[in-house]
């Protein structure tokens, strides 16, 4: 037989407990509530949601939050069109800001027609995998392995592989997201402002003829670029020409003209590059023999 008194007490206790817990939740909600500006969602909807990090933020939502807080400028999103960034600026009532376009550049020009492969690699078609097997088999230990990890990881189709196994960057599509920088096992990609037109397309640290026997377009540390340039613009460090971009306003084509291998280049405003007048002419079209 059911004890009516006990049942009533149990129901009353549960009702009281439920009311108490509900009151605690209401109080906690009021005390712990964090206001979020509704404009964040509106701005995020205007962003590409690529989460590429090119703007300096870890993702599009943190970038939207930073735009509201004033820590970022709309122009810092290099994936959006200028028109969309202007729309964001007008919506927030802020300046568009200025952002010099940055692009990825490859510090290697040693394609299969100018650089020797000393050992045949037979395994997973990946630069990272090949690099683990005696460095990948290329004669130049610092050279591009040409298996296209960088092209595979690029979400913007800005990198394609040419017939000589070298990545080619389409600067009009590149957003400087840095994925190619992270994936390359040889650390050959760098992010540069398009205003930094002088560039060393090599990472070789060997000197002279021995190095040139492995790649015809290698930097041989001849020092001509450093001698011809304004003092301090270019130094030879560890047998490699290194540009001080803090002195970029001193840079000019004069630095490339006497480079005998064309390892130091000059990028034009359209994204193409030129070598100097004294650089050897490469006319070979076929791949060099292995070994």
ABEGO torsion letter per residue (X at the ends): XBBAAAAAAAAAAAAAAAAAAAAAAAAAAAAABBBBBAAAAAAAAABAGAGAGAAGBABAAAAAAAAAAGABBAAABAABBAAAAAAAAAAAGBBAEBBBBBBBBBBBABBAAABBBABBBBBBBBAAAAAABGGGGBABAABBAGAGAAAAABAAGABBBBAAGBBBBBAAABAGAGAAAAABAAGABBBBBAABABBBBBABABBEAAAAAABAABBAGAGAAAAABBBGABBBBGGBBBBBAAAAAABBAAAAAABAAGABBBBBAAGBBBBBAABBBBABABBBBBX
